[in-house]
């Protein structure tokens, strides 16, 4: 069997966390295949349907990365970084977005 691992889930997760992780895997595949609008849509779905899961901050980060890759509009980074800092200040994805802050 030939393939490339794009996402890994180990151990038990509650239903909402598991479903969010599955959607994150689909979004990652779309992103890597340069299907940026599909990736952005799936990341948006994770944010909308699973905002309280551990996947939500990562989904916002990659949603914005997908937007930028599709449009090359760098202005999307600042608001996303601010939202990450406000909603999930201790999360690793908020820390990864620190260079995006413009203020």
C-alpha positions as CSV (number, residue, x, y, z in Angstrom):
1,X,0.0,0.0,0.0
2,X,1.4,3.4,-1.0
3,X,0.3,6.7,0.6
4,X,1.3,9.7,2.6
5,X,0.1,10.3,6.1
6,X,-1.5,13.7,6.4
7,X,-3.1,13.5,9.8
8,X,-2.9,11.2,12.8
9,X,-5.4,10.5,15.6
10,X,-4.3,8.4,18.5
11,X,-6.4,7.2,21.5
12,X,-10.0,7.8,22.4
13,X,-11.8,11.0,21.6
14,X,-15.4,12.1,22.4
15,X,-17.6,12.1,19.4
16,X,-17.4,15.9,18.7
17,X,-13.6,15.9,19.1
18,X,-13.3,12.8,16.8
19,X,-15.5,14.3,14.1
20,X,-13.7,17.6,14.2
21,X,-10.4,15.7,13.8
22,X,-11.7,13.8,10.8
23,X,-12.8,17.0,9.2
24,X,-9.4,18.5,9.9
25,X,-7.8,15.5,8.1
26,X,-10.0,16.2,5.0
27,X,-9.1,19.8,5.1
28,X,-5.4,19.0,5.3
29,X,-5.7,16.8,2.3
30,X,-7.4,19.5,0.3
31,X,-4.8,22.1,1.4
32,X,-1.9,19.8,0.4
33,X,-3.6,19.1,-3.0
34,X,-3.8,22.9,-3.5
35,X,-7.6,22.9,-3.3
36,X,-7.5,26.0,-1.2
37,X,-11.3,26.9,-1.4
38,X,-12.2,23.4,-0.4
39,X,-9.8,23.5,2.5
40,X,-11.0,26.9,3.6
41,X,-14.6,25.6,3.5
42,X,-13.9,22.6,5.6
43,X,-11.8,24.6,8.1
44,X,-14.8,27.0,8.4
45,X,-17.1,24.1,9.0
46,X,-14.9,22.9,11.9
47,X,-15.1,26.4,13.4
48,X,-18.8,26.6,13.0
49,X,-19.8,23.1,14.1
50,X,-17.1,22.4,16.7
51,X,-16.1,25.8,18.2
52,X,-15.5,24.3,21.6
53,X,-13.2,21.5,20.5
54,X,-9.4,21.5,20.6
55,X,-9.4,21.6,16.7
56,X,-11.0,25.0,16.5
57,X,-7.9,27.2,17.0
58,X,-6.0,25.0,14.5
59,X,-8.9,25.3,12.0
60,X,-8.8,29.1,12.2
61,X,-5.1,29.1,11.7
62,X,-5.2,26.9,8.6
63,X,-8.4,28.6,7.3
64,X,-6.5,31.9,7.1
65,X,-3.5,30.1,5.6
66,X,-5.8,28.7,2.9
67,X,-7.3,32.2,2.3
68,X,-3.9,33.7,1.8
69,X,-2.7,30.9,-0.5
70,X,-5.8,31.4,-2.7
71,X,-5.7,35.2,-2.8
72,X,-2.3,36.4,-1.6
73,X,-4.2,38.9,0.5
74,X,-2.0,39.3,3.6
75,X,-4.6,41.5,5.4
76,X,-6.4,38.3,6.6
77,X,-3.6,37.5,9.0
78,X,-4.0,40.3,11.5
79,X,-7.6,39.8,12.4
80,X,-7.1,36.0,12.7
81,X,-4.2,36.4,15.0
82,X,-6.1,38.8,17.2
83,X,-9.1,36.4,17.3
84,X,-6.7,33.5,18.2
85,X,-5.2,35.6,21.0
86,X,-8.6,36.6,22.4
87,X,-10.3,33.2,22.2
88,X,-7.5,30.8,22.9
89,X,-4.5,32.8,24.3
90,X,-2.7,29.8,25.8
91,X,-3.1,27.6,22.7
92,X,-0.1,26.7,20.6
93,X,-1.9,28.0,17.4
94,X,-2.3,31.4,19.0
95,X,1.4,31.4,19.7
96,X,2.2,30.4,16.1
97,X,0.1,33.3,14.9
98,X,2.0,35.9,17.0
99,X,4.0,37.1,14.0
100,X,0.7,37.9,12.2
101,X,-0.2,40.6,14.8
102,X,0.1,44.0,13.3
103,X,-0.5,46.1,16.4
